[in-house]
Amino acid sequence: MSDLFNYNNMYANLSESAYSDRPNNFPPNKYKNKEQVYDFSVDSVYRHKSGEVSSTKGGTHLPNNGIVYLQPDKTLENKTAYYIDYSDTDFFGNPQAKKKNSQKGLLTDEKAGFNAYFVTDSPTLSQETKQTYLAIRGSDGFGLNTLNDWVGNDVNFALTNAYIPQAKLANQALVGKIKDIKRAAPNATLDVTGHSLGTMVSAQAVAKLYQNDVKAFEKIGRVVLFDGPDVTQSLKQMGLSDKEIKAVGEKVTYYVNPFDMVSMLNRTAPYEAQFGKVNVIVPLNFSTTFDGATSSHDFGEFQIDAHGNPLSASETFHPEMLTAGRKLAKLLDTTFSKVGGTGIKGVATGVILAALSGGVGALMALGMSALDAKAIYDDFNKAYKGIVAEAKQKASAWNQTHIPDYQNRIRRASGGQKIELRAELLQSVAQAAVFQSEAFVSEVKMIMNQGLETVQKEIQEGHQAAHNLATYLDSWEVNDLLAEFNLSAFWDSGLESDTTRAAKAYLREMSSVSATLMQVSQHIEAVDSEGASGFNQLMAETQANFGRR
């Protein structure tokens, strides 16, 4: 799990806070009767349930100086429902029906897996309020108790482009909150944000609002979404025309990771033809959705500058990211087509669940043979990793070609353009430093392995030659003569360990320097004004945080 490195983007802050076990998370406070204040201008250190510690730097240039108020959901009630517990059976093996209390209100339906958070820039919704937000939580971790997220919504959307259940609840929440805003804060607008499943829920809910009540839709300001698929086909199935989809999309901005499966779902069309304005980010790491510590689906992959702009690719800046995203979108489409061709109802559901959980068990559980499941999954995973590896290689080449050019462009630029170019240059230098460090460590490891293999081969051949020549000696006498002709006499394992440790330390140190350069690029104006002391402070903070991650 990787959290945001800074709080410079309010929409990313709110989307992350909508999840549990995150810095500044909303859920622990959601049931209280009074508004709760959150200050995103302040640095935070958070210990996750896993024991992992993450540090996030306070945001700058934030609206309302980074302060927002989480408003209570006064409609929230405890509801009693029954569910089937398949892990608890009677003597005859029948699963047991059990009673469970769940929360239900305008912004929460625990049974349906829906959670939204209404946030304002003033302590209460009033004439003083200028800005409000609705942050919609995405999918919780996969498990039996969260199937409402995964099967009822994620997979339902992926397979059928349906108007999903949580989106209907979100639409009701929008209608209700817009009525409150019109009554109590007529000058305020409502922005919507979400991540992953939260993007599908948000987009469909806002589109339905436009479809049903254009006047209410006018209260929507911006819709900013992270790591979500294209919803165009689902909006068409909901009955929206191309003209209506375009009108809604004018308020929608996506930030998607080219290496993330969820981000690239349904994105085979050109980016400009998709719903909303689609920004393909330049992620911090070259990782897949499967990589737990640095998953491409997580918030820590967003590189957000001091003005809140996630670093994004273009045809002139790391275009390999645009290409990688298109390739992953096509791979996903091809893989789902293969699975659908088996004719087994629901198997495509298994592919999605298996992919997201990193295994083939879900495929087998839904009736596909182990061989078929493994073949599909292995083909997908191999091609997926190949897309990431190719992008990394092209990113390295792009850096080598364009870093010298940046220096000339910066000399000719002025004002904001110069700041932007310098930030991009720092990012490219930082990335190139890591690439070169990784290549150096890999080369050291390869040289040591080759040297060890050569020594072992020479010793083995020496032993064989001695046995072949010593025809008048017993084998034990030959072995006695060769007792000291062994690996320890010709290979210093201690030096090997020291070299490996030194190479790893070098890579870690260069990664720390690279991370600092990334931070500098995100706070370049502040570092400029502080000079060397500002850089040194960032270096110390980054090294300390690097030890925690």
C-alpha atoms as one frame of an Amber mdcrd trajectory, in Angstrom:
protein
   0.000   0.000   0.000   1.399   3.410  -0.957  -0.206   6.702   0.015   0.052
  10.146  -1.540   3.491  11.733  -1.137   1.931  15.175  -0.690  -1.498  16.748
  -0.176  -1.194  19.240  -3.036  -4.323  18.059  -4.870  -7.567  18.427  -2.891
  -9.446  15.889  -5.035  -6.767  13.240  -4.549  -6.756  14.020  -0.819 -10.502
  13.506  -0.487 -10.521  10.372  -2.655  -7.781   8.809  -0.521  -9.442   9.878
   2.740 -12.646   8.109   1.668 -10.881   4.775   2.284 -10.241   3.235   5.680
  -6.668   2.599   6.872  -5.404   5.725   5.119  -3.921   8.983   6.414  -6.645
  11.499   7.370  -9.292   8.873   6.667 -12.949   9.786   7.034 -14.614   6.497
   8.099 -13.756   6.586  11.844 -15.522   9.935  12.168 -18.481   9.422   9.878
 -21.002   8.354  12.555 -20.468  11.341  14.866 -23.137  13.973  15.213 -20.862
  16.963  14.658 -18.767  18.091  11.708 -15.110  17.061  11.775 -12.283  19.347
  10.633  -9.452  18.109   8.390  -6.372  20.167   7.586  -4.513  18.976   4.478
  -1.878  21.709   4.749  -0.238  19.809   7.618   2.305  16.987   7.275   1.082
  13.606   8.493   2.675  10.341   9.539   0.379   7.321   9.538   0.878   3.734
  10.708  -1.198   1.236   8.739  -2.751  -1.873  10.252   0.043  -3.852   8.586
   2.611  -1.907  10.617   3.850  -0.012   7.557   4.400   3.697   8.152   3.873
   6.348   5.487   4.569  10.072   5.574   2.693  12.691   3.559   3.806  16.283
   3.159   1.255  19.038   3.781  -0.281  20.607   0.705   0.319  24.062  -0.725
  -1.864  26.363  -2.867  -4.938  24.482  -1.629  -8.435  25.994  -1.619  -9.430
  27.337   1.821  -5.792  26.787   2.917  -6.366  23.044   2.923  -9.072  23.060
   5.615 -12.317  21.162   5.012 -15.174  19.964   7.216 -16.678  16.496   7.032
 -20.400  16.878   7.580 -22.344  14.185   9.480 -24.983  12.143   7.699 -28.001
  12.871   9.889 -30.116  10.365   7.954 -27.949   7.466   9.118 -29.778   4.641
  10.902 -29.026   1.105  12.053 -30.873  -1.483   9.995 -31.242  -5.166  10.755
 -30.696  -7.568   7.871 -30.179 -11.293   7.449 -27.360 -12.865   5.505 -26.136
 -16.376   4.727 -22.917 -17.384   6.492 -21.347 -20.085   4.315 -18.525 -20.595
   6.811 -20.987 -21.767   9.493 -23.049 -24.836   8.691 -25.368 -27.102  10.669
 -25.014 -30.879  11.099 -26.313 -31.481   7.563 -23.941 -28.942   5.980 -26.534
 -26.222   5.442 -25.208 -22.638   5.731 -26.675 -20.585   8.534 -28.789 -17.463
   8.248 -27.530 -14.799  10.615 -28.691 -11.387  11.717 -26.482  -8.382  11.137
 -26.856  -4.711  11.935 -25.847  -2.383   9.114 -25.745   1.361   8.597 -28.078
   2.949   6.078 -28.644   6.580   5.144 -28.436   9.006   2.252 -24.631   8.743
   2.077 -24.165   5.218   3.370 -25.628   1.825   2.561 -23.405  -0.713   4.276
 -25.272  -3.673   2.837 -24.784  -2.345  -0.713 -21.159  -1.366  -0.010 -21.859
   2.303  -0.744 -20.023   5.039   1.178 -19.896   8.747   0.318 -18.660  11.729
   2.325 -20.027  15.268   2.135 -17.323  17.877   2.760 -17.557  21.675   2.922
 -15.175  24.638   3.151 -17.090  26.059   6.153 -17.922  24.511   9.546 -21.581
  24.116   8.554 -23.497  24.353   5.313 -24.489  28.033   5.270 -24.422  31.300
   3.351 -20.665  31.360   4.010 -20.124  28.109   2.106 -18.548  28.511  -1.313
 -17.327  25.015  -2.095 -18.641  21.552  -1.265 -17.409  18.103  -2.241 -18.838
  14.606  -2.438 -16.061  12.008  -2.090 -17.157   8.503  -3.072 -15.255   5.502
  -1.758 -14.065   2.844  -4.185 -13.781  -0.914  -3.614 -12.595  -2.209  -0.284
 -10.149  -5.133  -0.200 -11.473  -8.258  -1.890 -13.205 -10.749   0.413 -16.510
 -12.488   1.100 -17.778  -9.490   3.065 -17.045  -7.081   0.179 -18.598  -9.039
  -2.693 -21.198  -6.266  -2.974 -18.365  -4.030  -4.235 -16.689  -6.560  -6.494
 -19.433  -8.721  -7.977 -22.425  -6.433  -7.658 -20.645  -3.371  -9.021 -17.063
  -3.782 -10.384 -17.670  -6.983 -12.309 -21.232  -6.079 -13.225 -19.853  -2.931
 -14.881 -16.923  -4.718 -16.543 -19.081  -7.442 -18.089 -22.303  -5.672 -18.991
 -21.637  -1.903 -18.850 -24.586  -1.758 -16.468 -25.890   1.219 -14.516 -24.527
  -0.237 -11.284 -26.367  -0.310  -7.922 -23.961   1.982  -6.087 -24.285   4.612
  -8.835 -28.049   4.708  -8.266 -27.433   5.342  -4.569 -24.864   8.024  -5.416
 -27.390   9.716  -7.694 -29.839   9.877  -4.795 -27.075  11.355  -2.640 -26.366
  14.022  -5.281 -30.030  14.940  -5.562 -30.362  15.198  -1.782 -27.203  17.220
  -1.244 -27.928  19.622  -4.111 -31.316  20.345  -2.510 -29.519  21.110   0.778
 -27.021  23.352  -1.018 -29.718  25.301  -2.864 -31.545  25.853   0.411 -28.663
  26.667   2.775 -25.726  27.689   0.568 -27.061  29.064  -2.738 -23.646  30.390
  -3.805 -21.865  27.062  -3.389 -21.070  24.437  -6.019 -20.664  20.695  -5.535
 -17.546  18.922  -6.828 -17.402  15.137  -7.030 -14.359  12.897  -6.713 -13.569
   9.211  -6.422 -11.032   6.480  -7.080 -11.405   3.073  -8.787 -15.009   1.873
  -8.346 -15.707   5.370  -7.040 -15.051   6.737 -10.542 -17.688   4.515 -12.163
 -20.180   5.350  -9.424 -19.440   9.091  -9.694 -19.575   9.292 -13.491 -22.831
   7.358 -13.816 -24.471   9.241 -10.935 -23.564  12.655 -12.381 -24.692  11.599
 -15.881 -28.037  10.422 -14.483 -28.423  13.769 -12.720 -27.946  15.562 -16.053
 -30.388  13.183 -17.731 -33.090  13.784 -15.107 -32.570  17.393 -14.020 -30.329
  19.764 -15.998 -30.932  22.598 -13.517 -29.660  20.461 -10.638 -26.673  19.428
 -12.787 -25.703  23.101 -13.069 -24.742  22.979  -9.372 -22.019  20.438 -10.200
 -18.641  22.152 -10.479 -15.863  19.681 -11.319 -15.796  15.878 -11.338 -12.208
  14.688 -10.803 -11.608  10.934 -10.963  -8.557   8.726 -10.350  -7.648   5.279
 -11.754 -10.994   4.445 -13.300 -12.197   2.925 -16.592 -14.022   4.634 -19.441
 -17.799   4.616 -18.889 -18.970   5.711 -22.355 -20.741   2.471 -23.266 -22.491
   2.277 -19.908 -23.796   5.829 -20.341 -25.176   4.901 -23.753 -26.902   1.894
 -22.189 -28.387   4.280 -19.630 -30.006   6.129 -22.539 -27.737   9.164 -22.885
 -27.097  10.437 -26.400 -23.618  11.274 -27.700 -24.450  14.967 -27.276 -25.509
  14.448 -23.644 -22.424  12.360 -22.884 -20.224  15.125 -24.279 -22.044  17.761
 -22.208 -21.540  15.802 -18.982 -17.945  14.994 -19.932 -17.042  18.686 -20.109
 -17.055  18.727 -16.294 -15.139  15.459 -15.899 -11.362  15.008 -15.602  -9.652
  11.611 -15.293  -6.127  10.817 -14.117  -5.274   7.241 -15.078  -2.162   5.106
 -14.702  -1.057   3.459 -17.992   0.121   0.355 -16.078  -3.097  -0.112 -14.085
  -5.690  -2.632 -15.277  -8.641  -0.764 -13.768  -7.537   2.544 -15.297  -7.210
   1.034 -18.772 -10.453  -0.951 -18.851 -12.622   0.045 -21.867  -9.956   2.476
 -23.140  -9.260   1.024 -26.606 -10.698   4.140 -28.301  -8.426   7.185 -28.726
  -8.101   9.067 -25.426  -9.721  12.180 -26.881 -12.779  10.122 -27.909 -13.333
   8.791 -24.385 -15.609  10.251 -21.719 -14.265  13.402 -20.038 -10.744  14.762
 -20.326  -8.366  11.830 -19.915  -4.891  12.487 -18.487  -2.446   9.575 -18.583
  -0.055  10.120 -15.695   3.687   9.501 -15.577   3.692   7.172 -12.554   6.388
   7.097  -9.909   7.204   3.419 -10.470   7.053   0.931 -13.310   4.777  -1.470
 -11.466   1.654  -3.479 -12.227  -1.668  -3.622 -10.406  -0.416  -6.830  -8.762
   2.565  -5.191  -7.004   1.321  -4.756  -3.447   3.826  -2.236  -2.068   3.831
  -0.034  -5.178   0.670  -1.087  -7.006  -0.008   0.956 -10.121  -3.587   1.264
  -8.825  -2.540   3.087  -5.645  -2.293   6.772  -4.735   1.480   6.730  -4.212
   2.021   6.530  -7.966   0.747  10.079  -8.526   3.494  12.709  -8.798   1.702
  15.920  -7.853   3.409  19.303  -8.127   3.065  22.295  -5.806   0.052  23.563
  -7.766  -1.809  20.269  -7.483  -1.187  19.023 -11.019  -0.401  15.305 -11.394
   2.531  14.779 -13.765   0.935  13.699 -17.052   2.246  12.371 -20.342   1.741
  13.978 -23.723   2.935  13.476 -27.283   5.973  15.610 -26.376   6.568  14.415
 -22.794   7.052  10.682 -22.164   4.700   9.590 -24.978   5.610   5.961 -24.224
   3.114   6.188 -21.349   0.287   6.934 -23.790   1.342   3.939 -25.890   1.608
   1.634 -22.865  -1.916   2.567 -21.779  -3.322   1.795 -25.221  -1.528  -1.562
 -25.290  -2.817  -2.566 -21.857  -6.360  -1.551 -22.840  -6.140  -3.756 -25.931
  -4.657  -6.649 -23.914  -7.527  -6.482 -21.413 -10.086  -6.428 -24.203  -8.442
  -9.386 -25.943  -8.177 -11.400 -22.723 -11.825 -10.879 -21.787 -12.827 -11.902
 -25.311 -10.862 -15.150 -24.964 -12.560 -15.971 -21.708 -15.998 -15.068 -22.961
 -15.460 -17.481 -25.846 -15.428 -20.450 -23.460 -19.179 -20.188 -23.113 -19.016
 -20.663 -19.364 -21.384 -18.224 -17.700 -19.579 -15.992 -15.273 -16.062 -17.072
 -16.157 -15.149 -13.557 -17.239 -16.023 -12.534 -13.711 -13.445 -15.025 -12.540
 -10.786 -13.556 -14.799 -11.231 -10.132 -13.270 -11.227 -11.464  -9.723  -8.305
 -13.782 -10.436  -6.323 -10.989 -12.048  -6.931  -8.579  -9.207  -6.097 -11.178
  -6.569  -3.087 -12.452  -8.526  -4.120 -16.051  -9.107  -6.208 -18.489 -11.138
  -8.293 -19.932  -8.302 -11.376 -17.879  -9.124 -11.332 -19.155 -12.712 -11.197
 -22.773 -11.578 -13.918 -22.178  -9.006 -16.232 -21.033 -11.786 -15.788 -24.174
 -13.844 -12.736 -23.597 -16.053 -10.111 -26.324 -16.059  -6.842 -25.647 -14.276
  -4.907 -25.848 -17.548  -7.194 -23.416 -19.375  -7.239 -21.006 -16.444  -3.469
 -21.099 -16.072  -2.891 -20.650 -19.802  -5.107 -17.570 -20.002  -3.698 -16.050
 -16.842  -0.060 -16.781 -17.742  -0.460 -15.347 -21.255  -2.036 -12.225 -19.833
   0.563 -11.769 -17.100   3.485 -12.274 -19.500   2.116  -9.728 -21.969   1.246
  -7.333 -19.133   4.766  -7.380 -17.701   6.127  -7.019 -21.231   4.163  -3.779
 -21.726   5.613  -2.340 -18.506   9.169  -3.458 -19.356   8.950  -1.977 -22.859
   7.685   1.335 -21.467  10.558   1.422 -18.988  13.091   0.864 -21.757  11.523
   3.593 -23.903  11.336   5.987 -20.920  15.055   5.528 -20.374  15.765   6.264
 -24.036  13.455   9.290 -23.933  15.336  10.704 -20.929  18.735  10.257 -22.578
  17.526  12.035 -25.710  15.639  14.909 -24.118  17.555  15.853 -20.966  20.162
  17.915 -22.934  17.344  19.569 -24.887  15.609  20.636 -21.660  18.602  22.730
 -20.657  18.371  24.733 -23.889  14.588  25.134 -23.609  14.883  26.361 -20.000
  17.382  29.050 -21.062  14.890  30.369 -23.604  11.796  30.086 -21.374  10.477
  32.519 -18.787   8.000  32.668 -15.906   5.653  29.735 -15.415   6.945  27.875
 -18.465  10.473  27.891 -17.044   9.226  26.487 -13.723   7.275  23.752 -15.520
  10.257  22.799 -17.694  12.607  22.706 -14.716  10.208  20.422 -12.849  10.001
  18.078 -15.854  13.809  18.114 -16.185  14.243  17.168 -12.516  11.734  14.339
 -12.905  13.572  13.019 -15.966  16.973  13.261 -14.245  15.605  11.485 -11.170
  14.115   8.708 -13.273  17.315   8.354 -15.324  19.383   8.105 -12.125  17.306
   5.191 -10.881  17.480   3.449 -14.274  21.278   3.754 -14.355  21.599   2.595
 -10.737  19.434  -0.446 -11.410  21.480  -1.254 -14.522  24.751  -0.907 -12.556
  23.567  -3.179  -9.736  22.275  -5.700 -12.265  25.647  -5.646 -14.061  27.560
  -6.160 -10.788  25.332  -9.120  -9.944  25.774 -10.595 -13.423  29.601 -10.232
 -13.284  29.736 -11.926  -9.875  27.496 -14.772 -11.027  29.571 -15.271 -14.156
  32.794 -15.211 -12.114  31.429 -17.722  -9.616  30.283 -20.040 -12.414  33.708
 -19.812 -14.089  35.578 -20.675 -10.858  33.214 -23.566 -10.097  33.664 -24.915
 -13.623  37.483 -24.716 -13.412  37.519 -26.531 -10.070  35.208 -29.254 -11.396
  37.345 -29.719 -14.524  40.538 -29.777 -12.377  39.119 -32.522 -10.172  38.073
 -34.562 -13.194  41.508 -34.186 -14.838  43.278 -35.263 -11.632  41.142 -38.403
 -11.370  41.754 -39.248 -15.030  45.550 -38.908 -14.662  46.022 -40.595 -11.288
  45.733 -44.188 -12.549  48.100 -45.581  -9.876  46.332 -43.990  -6.896  43.201
 -44.955  -5.069  40.303 -42.522  -5.279  40.632 -41.596  -1.599  44.292 -40.659
  -2.187  43.310 -38.414  -5.121  40.595 -36.778  -3.030  43.098 -36.213  -0.230
  45.508 -34.494  -2.630  42.669 -32.290  -3.940  41.210 -31.488  -0.510  42.255
 -27.849  -0.665  41.493 -27.432  -4.357  37.943 -26.199  -3.609  35.724 -23.150
  -3.974  36.721 -21.485  -0.684  40.384 -21.419  -1.815  39.588 -19.459  -4.994
  36.388 -17.532  -4.185  35.963 -15.058  -1.340  32.315 -15.458  -0.292  32.758
 -12.688   2.275  33.860 -10.274  -0.442  30.897 -11.409  -2.549  28.511 -10.560
   0.306  30.199  -7.216   0.896  29.973  -6.351  -2.805  26.276  -7.298  -2.912
  25.556  -5.192   0.170  27.500  -2.250  -1.244  25.610  -2.460  -4.552  22.265
  -2.560  -2.758  23.287   0.356  -0.546  24.289   2.310  -3.653  20.941   1.601
  -5.297  19.096   2.599  -2.136  21.076   5.828  -1.827  20.479   6.719  -5.482
  16.789   5.925  -5.065  16.737   8.274  -2.081  18.414  11.028  -4.123  15.972
  10.358  -6.946  13.012  10.594  -4.559  14.373  13.906  -3.307  14.623  15.240
  -6.855  11.021  14.151  -7.395  10.016  16.061  -4.252  11.984  19.110  -5.385
  10.209  19.024  -8.759   6.875  19.010  -6.908   7.892  21.962  -4.689  10.271
  23.741  -7.034   9.127  27.281  -6.226   9.561  26.792  -2.466  12.950  25.125
  -2.915  14.014  27.954  -5.221  13.248  30.532  -2.557  14.969  28.543   0.203
  18.052  27.659  -1.822  20.483  24.969  -0.647  18.974  24.819   2.836  15.594
  23.930   1.343  17.097  21.151  -0.733  19.067  19.786   2.233  15.953  19.770
   4.398  13.987  17.914   1.711  16.874  15.459   1.373  16.851  14.727   5.096
  13.065  14.318   5.174  13.039  12.080   2.115  15.800   9.850   3.463  13.917
   9.498   6.748  10.676   8.667   4.938  12.513   6.306   2.607  13.486   4.255
   5.638   9.832   3.935   6.624   8.469   2.811   3.261
